[in-house]
Amino acid sequence: MELNRRTVIAGAAAAGVAASALGTGTAQAATSGGGKKPVKELFGTLADGSKVYRWSLENGGTRLKVLSWGGVVQSLELPDRHGKYANVSLGFDNIADYVAKTPYFGALIGRYGNRIAKGQFTLDGKSYQLSVNDGVNSLHGGTQGFDKHIWDVEGFTSGSDVGLHLYYTSVDGEMGYPGTLKVKVTYTLNKHGDWRIDYEATTDKATVVNLTSHVYWNLAGEGSGTIEHHELTIPASRYTPTDSGLIPTGELAKVSATPFDFRKTKPIGRDIRAGHVQQVQAKGYDHNWALDKGITAKPEHAATLHDPHSGRTLKIASDQPGLQFYTGNFLDGTLTGTGGHTYRQGDALCLETQHFPDSPNHANFPSTVLRPGQTYKTSTIHTFSS
Ligand code: GLA
């Protein structure tokens, strides 16, 4: 049974559960429909002396902690069906690990989320060579993508909303991309506890842009083991098969009669060992689904994820045409997360709303080109219930 959000919070507060600080960081009194000002604290210092801050936001029963480093969601706490909170997002408790070894935990990704083949593309007759960091390919913006920079962050409250504005300027030529790109990302928590991301960018030269968020979800709580029992729905009849370097071949293949069919809700683990050549190559799911809705003016349903044990449900709505579903295939037990547990393969999953990977090299994929005078705008909404 799906409980009403307000009931859960009220029940938790009455049971004295909501005020218990979980995971790391400062305890804040929990309120429902709060609109409380975001709280800023020092999280760590980089080798060059720059300070990284952590912002804590809380509204409608959702607690979000965000770093000025890469706009990283360091912790996202949600109540289960009994009102008990858990951090459902993988991360670290210190800045050194984020700098040294994060596989993009919780980060904002840019200038181009996902892969560009050989880090090369041609735009208006000019060829560009990007920073290459994934074999011969460029992944998530190159060696120093947007996830590896300090962003300027401002906290705000607006009516019953609380949120953060995050700003980053990527100069012309950074990581090989043309044009100075001014980026503004807004994280908003509304009174129902929904987390909305609004991305905006402008450029002074034609360029390509594909921004996304790289939260690793485990709705049972980070460090609690596999996500294979989570149930997933993706309203997509097609996906983009890849070569062995995870670069799309250009084909939009049908999901029907393959393990890639998530149009009807199914547990992630049901077909993950089906041995489909695409899964073997990717060590699980690590593909872009072409959402049936396509590009939409407003965010529309892109995925639903449900953990039957805790009762937590995440619904994602996006205006983007694609969704990368990644089952944490490269987590290998060498990273220790916020709660002190090591993360192993399949201990989390990512649902990255996006344009298709390698779009700049595929004329049949929707365009990712941004020109001077245009504003790149896209939004993703995460709705939680339990
Ligand atoms: C994305 C990619 C994966 C992997 C992770 C980070 O989701 O699709 O192949 O690189 O990022 O480890």
Residues whose N, C-alpha, C, O or C-beta is under 5 A from the ligand:
A	BS01	GLA	P103 D286 Y326 F330
